[in-house]
Amino acid sequence: MKKIKTLLAVIIIITLSAGVFAACGTAERRQDSGRITVRLAAPQNAFIENFDTNLYKLWLEEQTGLNIEMIWLPVEEAEQIAMIALSTGEGLPDAYVGFGSSSYNLFNNLNLQKYGEAGTIISLNPLIEQYGANLKSVWEELTEFDIQQLMTMPDGNIYYMPGFSSSLITRYVRQVMWVNRGWIDELGLDVPATTDEFRDMLRAFNTENRIPLSGTEEHYGKQAYNFLFNAFIYNDEKHNRLILENGAVGFAPVREEWREALRYMRGLFDEGLISPLSFTQNDQQLKQMANDPRDILGAFASPGLTFTVQQNSPEMMERYIGIAPLTGPNGVSNAFVSIPLPKPYGVITSAAQHPEEVFKLFDLMLSEEACLMGRYGERGADWDWVQGGDISIYGTPATIRIINQIWNTPQNKHLQQIVPYVSRPKFSGGVTWSGNATDGEYMNAQAVMLYREHEPAEYIGALIFTPEEEERILNVETEIENYVRQSIIDFITGGRNIESDNDWQIYINEFEALGLHTLVETAQTATDRMRGE
C-alpha cells in the first residue's frame, strides 16, 4: 500500500509539473501585456468555493497588478507531493502556502533549513530589508510576542512569511475543564476551585445513568488528566512535559509532584469517577457522549467548548460551564500556556522568476486591511467597524462587529487564512459580543478570563532547534511522549502500582534508557540560545 501511495504521489507530481510548466508559458505571455503571474501551491480547501472569483484574491490582484494562480494539491497527498518537488527541484511553484497548520510538518525548523541549504527555498532576509514594510510594522507593533526572533532560524535566516494568531483563546484554552452546570445547580453545589472539591463534585455526579468524568486519548486537550495534573505540577504536553525553574530545564514526569498527581487520578479511577472509556474511545465517541440528549456527562476537558459540543445547539451549549484551574493540596494552581507562534504560511521557492513580486504580495497580505478581509470577509457585508459603546466577548471596548459569520463555512470572500496573515489583538480580542450567552467564542472567552490569573511564573514558551539538534532528539521526543502517556494510563488504571516504590523507580529508570538526558540537555541549549545566554 505504501508503494502504491508513493507511486501515486510521483504520478501526481509529474502531472502537476506539466501544469506548472504550462503556467510558466502563460505567465510569459501575460508578462508581455504587462502583468506577471504568481503561481502558488496549497492543499485543497473545502471552504473556498472558487479561487478564480474569490473576493480577496481579486482584491490582491487589483492592489498588486499581478495574476495569481493556485495549484491545488490533493489533501491526503499534499505534503508528500510538495516534499518530492522540494527534494528534486522539479515541478516547483513560485511559492507554497497553506502548510503552516499543525497538520503538516513540511516546513518545520529542520526542513526549512534543509531546503534552504539545498537551494529549493530562498532566504527572505534581503527581501524583508527592501520590501517588508508590513512585516516590520507587525514586529514593532507586537513586540511582546517576539515574532521576529521566533521566525529567525539558528542559521540567521528567515525562510517564511508568517501566519500568526494573537488570540487569547489560542493562548489559554488548550486545556480547559467543562462541567455540567445543570447538575451543579440541581445538586446545590458550588463550582469547584480545588482538587478536593472537584472530587466531591464527581462523587455527587456519580449516580445511575450518569458519567461523572470522561475524555479521549485521541486529542491531548481532551484528556482530563492533562488539566488536573496542573494542580500538582506544571504539565506542558506541548513540549514533552518539560518545566523551567530559575532558567534550568527539568522534566515533570520524574518529579514527586507528578507521582502525587497520579495518586489523585488513581483514586478517582478506583471510585468509578472516571469513565474507563476515556482511555480507549475516540474523539467522535466523546462528542456523542457530551451531546447526548439524555444529558449523561458531568465533566470533560476540551480546548474550547465548540471542539466538543454542538455550536448550533444553544441547549447543548448552555449545558456546560468552564471552570478555573484547580488548586491542589500544596497550593499549586497552573494554567497551561500555549504561546502563539508564527507559522510558515508563505515559503518562496527557487523556481520563482520574480521573487520580489511574490514577497511583496505576501507582505501586502500582512497589512491591516488585508488581514481583516482575509479573516472576516467583505466590509459592510460581513463585518464593519463599531459605532462606539459596544463591548467585546472579553468585556472590553469592541473594535469590529460581525454582520455575517463566514468562518469555517463554504464561501467566496476570503481564503480561509491559508496565506500569510496576522491576527492583531485589537481585532481578535475586539469582536463585538452579540449578547448571546451560548455563543462559542463568548463562552471560550469567559474561560480565558479565569485562566489568565493562573499563568506560571516560568515556562517554556517556544523551542527553536538547529537541524543537528532536531535530528538528535526527533525520535527521543516521540518515544518519551509515548512512554509518558502509556505510563499515565497504566498508573491510573492499575497496570502499575503507584504506591510501589519499586514500580516507580523502574518507571523513572526507563526515561534514561529512552534518552531523557539528551532531550533535557538539548532543550537547555535551545532555551539558553533564545535567552541570549
N, C-alpha and C positions, 0 to 999 in steps of 0.2 A: 504493500500500500504506500509506503514511504517513497519507493522508487517511482511509482505512478504519479504521486503528487509532485515530485521533483521534475519529472519529465513534463508534466502539465505546466509547471511554472516556466520551464525553459521554452516550451511552445508559445506560451503567452508572451514571454519576453521578446521572442522573435517577431511575433505579430505586432506587439506594441512598438518595437523598434522600427518596423516598417512604417507604422503610423507616425512615429516621431520624425523619421526622416522625411516623410511626405509633408509633415507640418513645417519642416525646415524649408522645403521648397516654397510652401505657401508663404512662410514668413518673408523669404527673399522677395517674392512678388509684391507683398504688401509694403515692404520697405521701399520699393520703387515708387509707391504712391505716398511715401512719407510716414508710414506707420510701421512700427516694429511689433512683432508678435512675441509674446512671452508664453512659454509652454510650461505649465505646472502639472505635477502628477500627485494624486491623492487617493486614499482608499475611498470607495464608493460611499455615499452618504444618502440614506433614505429620506432625510428631512429636506433635501434640496431638490425642488421639483424640476427646474430647468436652468442649468448653469448659463446657457447662452442668453437667456432673457432675464436672469436674476437681477433685481434692482440694484443690489450692492455691487455686483460685478460691472454692470453698465455704468454706475457712478464712478468706479475706479478707472474704467476706460476713459470716461469723459475728463476726469481730472488729470490723467497722465498722457493721454493721446496714444495709448498702447492698444493692441489687440491682445486679449487674454484668452488663452485656450486651456482646457483642462483635460488631462488624460486620466480617466477613472480606472482604478485598479480593483479587481475583484477583492472583496474584503478579506476572505479567508486566505488568499494567496498574496495579498498586497505587500506584506513585509518581505516575503521570500523573493518576489519579483524585483522589488527595489534593491534588495541585498545583492542579487545576482548582477544587476545593472551597475551598482556601485563597485562591485568587486572586479568586474570585467571592463568597465568603462564603455560598454556597448548599450545603446538604447536609452541613454540618459536624457531626461527632460532638462529644461533650464533650472528648475528647482522642484524640490519636494515640499509639500505642505500636508497637514493633517496627520502627521506621525508623532505628534507630541504627547498624546494621551498615555496613561499608564498601561493601555492595552498593547503598546508597542515598545520594543527595545532597540529599534533600528538605529536611533540616534542617541543612545546612552553615551556617557563620557568616553568609554573605551572605544566605541565605534566612531564617534566624532573625530577623535584624534587619529584613529587608524585611517579613516577615509581622507582626512586632511593631509596626513603624511603621504598617502598614496596619490594624492592629487586629484581625486574624483569629486571632492567638495572643496570650496575655497574659503580661506580666511577672510572675514569681513572687516578686519581692523582698518585697512586703508579706506574702505568704502564708508565706514562709520565716521571716520575723521572728516571726510569730504562731504558726505550726503546725509549723515544720520541725525538731522536736527530733531526729529520727533523722538527717536530713541534716546538721545542725550537729554532731552527735556523730561522724559519719563524717569531716567536715572536720577535727575536732580529733584523732581517732584516727589518721588517715592524713595528717598534716601534710607528710610527706616527698614526697607526690605533688602538692601544690598544687592539689587538686581545686577548691577554691572559686575560685581565680584563673583556672583553665582554663575553668570554667563561666561566668565573667563576660565578657560581650561588651564590646567597646570603648565602647558607649554606657552602660555601667554596669549593664545589666540582665542578669538570669538568666532564660532563657526555657524551660528544660527541667529535668526530673529525670533523674539520670544512670543509665546502665548503666556499670559500671566493674569491670575485672578487674585485680587486682594481681599476677597470677601471674607468677613469674619466667620461666616458659616463654614467656609472651607477650612479655616484655621482651627476651629474648636469642635466640630461635630463628628469627627471620625469615630469617637467612642461616646455615645450618649445612651443613657438608660431611660426607657419609656415605660411608665407604669399605668395601670388601668385606673383612671380617676373615678370611674363609676363604682368600682369595687371599694376604693378607699372611702368614698362618701357613704356608701351603703354600710360599711363596717365601722364608720365613725373613727377612722384612723387619720393621723397626721401624715403628711408627705415625709418619708424617711430622710434623715440627714446623716445617720451613722450606719455602720455595718450591722450593729445590733438591731437598730430599728428596721433596717431593710429585711433582716432575717425574721423579725417578728411580723412584719407585713406579709412576707411569703407564707409564714405559718398560718396567718389568718386567711390567706387566699386558698390554702390547701384543703379544699372541700370537694365533694363529689362532682365530677364532670368539669372541674376547673384545673388548669395547668398553671402553677404559680410562676414559673420562670422557664424560658426556652431560648434557643439560639441555633446557630448553624456554623459548622467549621468551614463552609464554602466561602465565607466572607469574614475577614478579620474583624471588621467593625460590628458584626452581628453575633459575636460570641461574648456572652455575658461576663466570662471571667476576665476578658481584656479590660472592661470597665472596672470591675470590682477590685482587681489587683492594685489599682491606683490608690486605694485606701490604705495600702501597706507599703508600697514602693512604686516609684515612677515606672510605668510599663510602656516603653516605646516600641510597639510592634512594627513600626515603620523602619527602625534602624536596629534590627536584631536584638532588641531589649537592652541596648547599651544605655548607660547612665553617665552623667557628668557631675563630678564633685570637686570643687576648687580647681577646675581645669583638667582634672585627671579622668580618663575614660575608664569606666568599670562595666560590669556585666550583672544585671539584676538577678537572673535566674539561679545564681550560685549564692545569693545572699540569704541570711536567716530570715529577713523580712519576706522574701519570696516564699520561703517554706511556711511562714505563718499565713500567708495568703492562700496557699494550697490547703492548709489545715481548715481554714474557714470554708473554702469551696467544698472540701470533702464532707464537712459537717452538713452543708446544705444538701449535698447529694444523698447522704445517709438518711436524712429526714424526708426524702422524697420531694424536696422543694425545687429541684432542677429536673426537667424532663430528660430522661436518658436519650431521647431522640436528638437532643442538642448536639450530640457528637456523631450522628450518622445521617441526619436529614439534610436535604439540600435547601438552597435559598427559597425556591418556589414553595416548598412544603412549609417553611417558616411563615412565608407570606400568607398562605392559606390558613394557617393557624391564627395569625394576627387579625385576619379579615373575616374569620368565621362568623356568620350571622348569629350563631348561638352564644357569642361573647364568652370564649373559653380560655383566653390567655391573660395572665396577670401582669407580666413584665417581660421585656426583651430589650436587647441593645440594637441600635441601628444608627448609621451615620446620616442623620436626617430622617424625619418621620416618613416622608414620601418614598424613601427607598424600600419601605416595607408595607406601609398602609396606603390604601387607595386614595389618591389625591381628589378624585372626582366624587368621593362619598363623604360628605360632611358628617354623617352619622358615625362612620368609622373613624374619621379624623378626631372628632371630639371625644372619642372613647379613651384616648391616651394623653398623658402629660409628661413632659421631660422633667427629670429631677437633676439637681446639682450633684457634682462629685461627692461621694460619701466620705465621711471621716472615720478612719479606722481606730482600733483600740489604743494606738500610741499617738493619736492626734494627727496622723498623716492624712492629707487630702490633696490629690493631684488631678488636674485636668490634663489629658493628653493634648499636646500642641502639635499640630501638623503645619509646619511653616510653609507658606505658599512659595513655590519655586518657579522660576521661569522655565518654560518647556520649549523644546526645539520645534517650533511651528512653521519655520521657513528656512530651508537649507538650500543654498545655491550651488549648483554643480559646475564642473569644469566644462560642460557642454554649452553653457550659456554664452552666446556670441556677444551679448550686451549685458554683462553682469551688473553694470552700474544702473541700468534701467530696471532690472529685476529688483535690485536693492532699493531703489527709490520708490518702487511700487510697495515693497514691504514696509518701508519707513512711513509712507502715507497711511498704511493700514494701522499704524500706531498713533495716528493723530486722534484728538478727542472726538472730532466729528465722525471719523471712520469707525472708531470703536463703539460709539453709540449706535450707529446704523448697523454695524456688524453684530451687535448683540440684540438690539430691541426692534430693528426694522425701520420703517418709514416714519419720520417725524410728522406729527399731525394726524397720522392714521393709526400708528401702532404705539407711539409714545409721544410725550411732549414735556416741556418744562412746567414746573409747578407755578401756580399763580401767587403763592405765598400763604403761609399758615398751615400747610399740610405737614403731617408728621410721617416719618418713615416706620418701617417694621421694627426698628430699634427704639422708637420713641424720640428720635432726634429730628431736627428740621429736614424735610424731604427736598430733593433737588429735581427729580423727574417723576412723572406719573405714567403708568402703563394703561394704554387705552385698549389694546388688543394683544393678548399674550400669544406670541407665536414661537415660543421656545419649545424644542423637542416635539414639534408637530410639522408635518409637511407644509412648506411654504416657499415663496419665491422672492422674499425680501432681503434675506441675509444668507451668509454661507456657514451658519451654524458654528462659527468660530473654529473653522478648520485651518484658517490662515492666521498670520501673526495678529495679535491683539493685546491690549492691556485693559483690564477691568479696574478702573480707578475707584478708590474708596468712596469718594464723594458721590459716585453714581451707584456702585454695587451696594453701598450701605445707605443710599438715599432715595430708594424707591418708595413712593407713597403707599402707605398702608390703606387698604380699601375699607377697613373696619371689620373684615371677615375674620373672626377668631379661629376659624378652622382652615385658613389659608396655610399651605405647607411652608412657604417661606417665612411667614409670620411666626408659626409655631417653632420652626428651627431657630429663628432669631431670638425668641424668648429663652430657648435653651442656651444659646450662646451667651446671653446676659448673665446666666447662672454660672457659666464656666470661666469667664474672664478672671474672676477673683481667685481662681484656684490654679493659675499658671505657676509652675515651679520656678524657683529662682535660677536654676541651671538646667539645661537640657541640650541635646544635640539637635540643632535645627536643620543642618544640611552637611553632607559629607561629599566632597569632590575629590575623587581619587585619580591618580595618574594611571595611564594604561597598564603600567607594570603592577601597580597596587591593585587595580581592578582584577587583573588576571590572577594575582596571588590569592585573593580572597573570594573569587567568584563561586567556586564550589563549596568553600568553607561556610560562607553566608547561608547558602541553601541548606546544607547538611545540618548546621547548628539550629536554624529556624525549624526545620522539620523535626529535629530531636526535641526542641523545646515544646512544640505543640503536642507531640505524641506523649511526652512525659507529663505534661499538664493533665491530659486526659487519663493517663494511667494512674496518677496520684489521686485524681478526683474520684475516679470510678472504682479504685481499689486494686488495680493491676499491680501497683506498687504501694507499699505501706509508708505513708508519710511520717508515721511515728517511729519507724525503724531507722536508727542512726546508720546502720549498715546499708540499707537501701538508699538512703540519702547520700552517703559517701560514694557508693557505686555510681549513682546518678551524676554527681559532680565530677568524678574522675573521667567520665566519658567525654566531657567537654574538651578536656585537654587532648584526648585522642582525636577529636574532630578538628582541632586547630584553633581553639579559642584564643590562645596566646597570640597567634598570628593575626586574628581578627582585631583584637583589642590594640595590639601594637600598631597595626596599620591605621586603624581609626584614630589613634592618638596622634600619629604623624599628620594625618589629614586635618585633624582639629587644630593642631598647633600651626599648620601652614595657613589655615583660614584666619587664625587669630593674629597672624603676622609674627609668630614666635620662631 
